[in-house]
C-alpha cells in the first residue's frame, strides 16, 4: 500500500525527554490532526509537535473507545498519531489495537522509539554487551496484574547471567532481588535503578542486587523506574573489542604488524 494512503501511525514517543522522539516520529506527529496518547507515561511536552491537534488521553479510555476514536477520525479524512511511551513494541498493548483496526479495514504503520532501558543506559554511560562479560540483553518484567508465562520467570532469565533490564517491577524490589539471587545472580552483582529516565526529574542509582529495595525506599521510588542488572553495570572486567584491535582484520581494515 502507498504509505501516503496510511492515516494511522503508531509512534514511539521515547523514554521521556521531548527531543528523544525520532525525526520520523516528530514529522508524523506534526502532520496529524488527531493524537491519541498514553497520558500516564508520555511527556505532555511532546504534544507541542502537533499544535492544534485534537488530543485524547488513552489512560482514560478503553480499547473499544480508542479504536472508535481512531476510526471516526479516519472516516473524517484525518491523520491520526497513536503515541505510545518508549517503543510501542515493548509493553505497548499495540497488537490488540492493530488487530481491531485491521478488522475495520483501517491501515496503519509503525514508527519505532527509544525504550526506557536505553534511556537508562545513556544516563549511566553503560554498554550492556561488554565483551567477556555479557553479549546479551534480557528485557523482561515481573508478573503483576498481567501475568508472565512460567517459562519466562525471573529465575529462568537470571540463570544466564546476562545483562537484564526489568520493567514494571519497581514496586516489588524485595521480591525481585530474592528471585534474581535464586536464579543465579550474586547478591553483590552490580545493579542500577533509574527513575523516569531522560525526564527532567530523572534519578539514577548504582548499587547491588541486594541493595535495590533499600535504595528505592530511601528515595521514595515505587514506580516509573527501570531496573538494570548484571556485571556489565559495574563497567569492569571486560575485554576490549576485537573490532578496533590493531591485530584484527576486518572487511575494511587489515591487521597491522
C-alpha positions as CSV (number, residue, x, y, z in Angstrom):
1,X,0.0,0.0,0.0
2,X,1.2,3.5,-0.7
3,X,2.4,5.0,2.6
4,X,0.7,8.3,1.7
5,X,-2.6,6.4,2.0
6,X,-2.0,5.4,5.6
7,X,-3.7,7.6,8.0
8,X,-2.9,6.0,11.4
9,X,0.6,5.9,12.8
10,X,1.7,4.1,15.9
11,X,4.6,6.2,17.2
12,X,7.2,5.6,19.9
13,X,7.4,8.7,22.0
14,X,10.8,7.7,23.5
15,X,11.5,7.4,27.2
16,X,10.6,10.9,28.3
17,X,12.7,13.7,27.0
18,X,10.8,15.6,24.3
19,X,13.7,15.6,21.9
20,X,14.2,11.8,22.1
21,X,11.4,11.1,19.7
22,X,12.7,10.1,16.3
23,X,12.8,12.6,13.5
24,X,10.2,10.4,11.6
25,X,8.0,10.3,14.7
26,X,8.1,14.0,15.1
27,X,7.2,14.5,11.5
28,X,4.3,12.1,11.6
29,X,3.1,13.7,14.8
30,X,3.3,17.2,13.3
31,X,1.1,16.3,10.4
32,X,-1.6,14.5,12.5
33,X,-4.9,16.2,13.2
34,X,-5.8,13.7,16.0
35,X,-3.4,12.4,18.7
36,X,-4.3,9.5,21.0
37,X,-1.5,9.4,23.6
38,X,-0.7,7.4,26.7
39,X,-1.1,10.2,29.1
40,X,0.1,8.3,32.2
41,X,3.6,7.9,30.7
42,X,4.1,10.1,27.7
43,X,5.7,13.5,28.3
44,X,2.9,16.1,27.5
45,X,5.5,18.4,26.0
46,X,5.5,16.0,23.0
47,X,2.1,17.3,22.1
48,X,3.8,20.6,21.1
49,X,4.9,18.8,18.0
50,X,1.2,18.7,17.0
51,X,-0.2,22.2,17.7
52,X,-3.9,22.5,17.2
53,X,-4.4,18.7,17.0
54,X,-7.4,17.1,18.7
55,X,-6.0,15.1,21.7
56,X,-7.2,12.1,23.6
57,X,-5.6,10.6,26.7
58,X,-5.7,6.9,26.3
59,X,-5.1,6.4,30.0
60,X,-8.8,7.3,30.5
61,X,-10.1,5.2,27.6
62,X,-10.9,1.5,27.0
63,X,-9.7,-0.4,23.9
64,X,-13.1,0.0,22.2
65,X,-13.0,3.7,22.9
66,X,-9.5,4.1,21.5
67,X,-10.4,2.2,18.3
68,X,-13.7,4.1,17.8
69,X,-11.9,7.4,18.2
70,X,-9.3,6.4,15.6
71,X,-11.9,5.0,13.2
72,X,-14.0,8.2,13.5
73,X,-11.0,10.4,12.7
74,X,-10.0,8.2,9.7
75,X,-13.6,8.4,8.4
76,X,-13.4,12.1,8.6
77,X,-10.3,12.1,6.5
78,X,-8.0,13.0,9.3
79,X,-4.5,11.6,10.1
80,X,-4.0,10.0,13.5
81,X,-1.0,9.6,15.7
82,X,-1.3,6.8,18.3
83,X,1.5,7.9,20.6
84,X,3.0,5.3,22.9
85,X,5.7,5.7,25.5
86,X,9.2,4.3,24.7
87,X,9.0,1.9,21.8
88,X,5.4,0.7,21.0
89,X,6.6,-2.9,20.6
90,X,7.5,-3.2,24.3
91,X,4.6,-3.4,26.7
92,X,2.6,-1.2,24.5
93,X,-0.6,-3.4,24.1
94,X,-0.5,-2.5,20.4
95,X,-1.3,-5.9,18.9
96,X,-4.9,-5.8,20.1
97,X,-5.3,-2.2,18.7
98,X,-3.8,-3.2,15.3
99,X,-6.0,-6.3,15.0
100,X,-9.1,-4.3,15.8
101,X,-8.2,-1.7,13.2
102,X,-7.4,-4.4,10.6
103,X,-10.9,-5.9,11.2
104,X,-12.3,-2.5,10.4
105,X,-10.2,-2.1,7.3
106,X,-8.1,0.7,8.7
107,X,-4.5,0.7,7.5
108,X,-1.7,1.8,9.9
109,X,2.1,1.8,10.1
110,X,4.6,1.9,13.0
111,X,7.4,4.2,13.9
112,X,9.9,2.8,16.5
113,X,11.0,4.7,19.5
114,X,13.8,4.8,22.2
115,X,12.9,2.4,25.0
116,X,13.4,3.3,28.7
117,X,16.2,0.7,29.1
118,X,18.3,2.6,26.5
119,X,17.5,5.9,28.1
120,X,18.6,4.5,31.4
121,X,21.8,3.1,29.9
122,X,22.6,6.5,28.4
123,X,22.0,8.1,31.8
124,X,24.6,5.8,33.3
125,X,27.0,5.7,30.3
126,X,26.5,1.9,30.1
127,X,27.2,-0.7,27.5
128,X,25.0,-3.7,28.0
129,X,27.1,-6.0,25.8
130,X,30.6,-5.8,27.1
131,X,33.0,-8.4,25.6
132,X,33.9,-11.1,28.1
133,X,31.1,-10.1,30.4
134,X,27.8,-10.3,28.6
135,X,26.7,-10.4,24.9
136,X,23.0,-10.5,25.6
137,X,20.4,-8.2,27.0
138,X,17.2,-9.7,28.5
139,X,14.2,-7.3,28.6
140,X,11.5,-8.6,30.9
141,X,9.2,-7.8,33.8
142,X,7.8,-9.5,36.9
143,X,4.3,-10.8,37.0
144,X,1.8,-8.4,38.4
145,X,-1.8,-7.8,37.4
146,X,-0.7,-9.0,34.0
147,X,0.8,-12.5,34.3
148,X,4.1,-13.7,32.8
149,X,4.5,-17.1,31.3
150,X,6.1,-19.6,33.8
151,X,8.9,-20.3,31.3
152,X,9.8,-16.5,31.4
153,X,10.1,-16.2,35.2
154,X,12.8,-14.0,36.6
155,X,14.8,-17.0,37.9
156,X,15.0,-18.6,34.4
157,X,16.5,-15.5,32.9
158,X,18.8,-14.8,35.8
159,X,20.3,-18.2,35.3
160,X,22.0,-16.9,32.2
161,X,24.0,-14.2,34.0
162,X,23.4,-11.8,31.1
163,X,22.6,-8.1,31.3
164,X,18.9,-7.6,32.3
165,X,16.5,-4.7,32.0
166,X,13.5,-5.2,34.2
167,X,10.4,-3.1,33.6
168,X,7.2,-2.5,35.7
169,X,8.7,-4.0,38.8
170,X,9.9,-1.1,41.0
171,X,7.1,-1.7,43.5
172,X,8.3,-5.2,44.4
173,X,12.0,-4.9,44.6
174,X,12.4,-7.1,47.7
175,X,10.8,-10.0,45.8
176,X,12.7,-9.2,42.6
177,X,16.1,-9.2,44.3
178,X,15.3,-12.5,46.0
179,X,14.3,-14.1,42.7
180,X,17.3,-12.7,40.9
181,X,19.6,-14.3,43.6
182,X,17.6,-17.6,43.5
183,X,18.1,-17.7,39.7
184,X,21.9,-17.3,39.9
185,X,23.0,-13.7,40.3
186,X,25.2,-13.0,43.3
187,X,23.8,-10.6,45.9
188,X,26.7,-8.3,45.1
189,X,26.0,-8.3,41.4
190,X,26.0,-4.7,40.1
191,X,22.6,-3.2,39.6
192,X,21.0,0.2,38.9
193,X,17.7,1.8,39.5
194,X,16.7,4.6,37.1
195,X,13.6,6.6,37.8
196,X,12.0,8.4,34.9
197,X,15.0,8.0,32.6
198,X,15.7,11.1,30.5
199,X,12.9,13.2,32.1
200,X,13.9,16.5,33.8
201,X,13.3,14.8,37.2
202,X,15.3,11.7,36.4
203,X,17.0,9.9,39.4
204,X,19.7,7.2,38.9
205,X,21.3,5.0,41.5
206,X,24.0,2.3,41.0
207,X,24.0,-0.3,43.8
208,X,23.9,-4.1,44.0
209,X,21.1,-6.6,43.7
210,X,20.9,-6.9,47.4
211,X,20.6,-3.1,47.9
212,X,17.9,-2.4,45.3
213,X,14.9,-2.4,47.6
214,X,16.5,-0.2,50.2
215,X,17.7,2.3,47.6
216,X,14.2,2.5,46.3
217,X,12.8,3.0,49.9
218,X,15.4,5.6,50.7
219,X,14.5,7.6,47.6
220,X,10.7,7.2,47.5
221,X,10.7,5.2,44.3
222,X,7.7,2.9,43.8
223,X,7.0,3.1,40.1
224,X,8.2,4.6,36.7
225,X,11.6,3.1,37.1
226,X,13.6,0.5,35.2
227,X,16.0,-1.9,36.9
228,X,19.3,-2.8,35.3
229,X,21.2,-5.9,36.5
230,X,24.4,-7.6,35.5
231,X,28.1,-7.4,35.7
232,X,28.1,-5.0,32.7
233,X,26.6,-2.4,35.0
234,X,29.8,-2.5,37.0
235,X,31.8,-1.5,33.9
236,X,34.7,-3.7,34.9
237,X,36.4,-6.9,33.9
238,X,35.7,-6.6,30.2
239,X,37.8,-7.4,27.2
240,X,38.5,-4.8,24.5
241,X,36.5,-5.2,21.3
242,X,38.3,-7.1,18.5
243,X,36.7,-4.6,16.1
244,X,39.3,-2.0,16.9
245,X,42.3,-4.2,17.8
246,X,45.3,-3.5,15.7
247,X,46.0,-7.2,15.2
248,X,42.4,-7.9,13.9
249,X,41.5,-7.7,10.3
250,X,38.0,-6.7,9.1
251,X,36.4,-6.2,5.7
252,X,37.5,-2.5,5.9
253,X,40.9,-2.6,7.6
254,X,43.8,-5.0,7.5
255,X,45.6,-6.1,10.7
256,X,48.7,-4.1,11.5
257,X,52.0,-5.9,12.0
